[in-house]
Amino acid sequence: YSPAEIKAMVEKQEESYGWEFIFLGANIDAIVTAGSMGIRADRALDYLADGKGTALNYKILSETIGTFRTTGRVDQEGLNEIRRDARERGN
């Protein structure tokens, strides 16, 4: 699929079904890449593709999805934890 096709699919799911999308990217510009597919910048995350970064992603996304299913909102603090890890350990 092209980014434009993905963007159309993302928009349909968001508008029709209330879906939320989170984009994880390692070794790319996650915000630019996610944006090209219609995913909001605050839902785009760079992460470190190592054992610690991957384990953190699974932990945080599990918690975030659970929270979303019960409250209908995405917990930004959890996503910020992934951002902090990438920023602090990536330098």
N, C-alpha and C positions, 0 to 999 in steps of 0.2 A: 504494500500500500504506500502511496505517496503521503507526504505530510498533509497536503490539502484533503485527501480522502480521510485520513485519520481525524483531522480537525472536524470534518463534517460528522463523522461517527461520534466523536466525543460530544459535540454540541447536541446531537440528537439524544444521546443517553442522559445528558445533564437536564435538558429541557423536558423530555418526555417522562423520565423515570426518577429524576432527582439524584442521579449518580454524582459522586465526587471522584476526581482523579488525582493521584499523587504520582509524580514522576521522579524516579531515582536515576541518577547518572553518575558514573565513575569515569574519569579521564575524558570528560566532555564538558561543555558549558550546558549544564542541565536547564538553566532558565531559558536560554535561547532555543534549545532543542525542544523543550516542552512547549514553549510559546508557539513554535511553528506547527504544533499539533493541537493548538487550542487549549492547552492546559495552563492554568493561572500560574504566575510567577511565585506566589506564596505557597504553591503546592509542588514546586520543583526543588529538588534537593541534590546537591553534590554530596558524594560520600566517598570514603576511602575503601577501595576494593581489597581489603585484607580481612583476616579472620575477625578482628575486633569490630571493624566497620560493618561487616556483613551481619555479625551476631547482633549488633546494636540495631541495625535496620529491622531484623526479624522481631526483636523485642518491642521496639517502638511501634512498628506497623501493626503488630498484633494488638497492642494496647489501643492504638488509634482507631483501628477498625471496630474493636469492641465498644469503645466510647461512642463512635458514630452510630453503631447499631442501636444503642440504648438512648442516646440523646439527640441524634440527628445533626451533630456538629463535629467538625474536625478539630482535634486538640492541637493547636499550634505549638504549645510548649514542648510536646513530644517531638514534633518535627524540628523544632529549634535545637533540641538535644543532638540530633543527627548533624545539623549544620555546625554546631559548636565543635563536635568531634572532628569533622572534616577540616574546619578552620584551624583548630589547635594542634592537631596531629599532622596536618598536611603541610605545615610550614617547616 
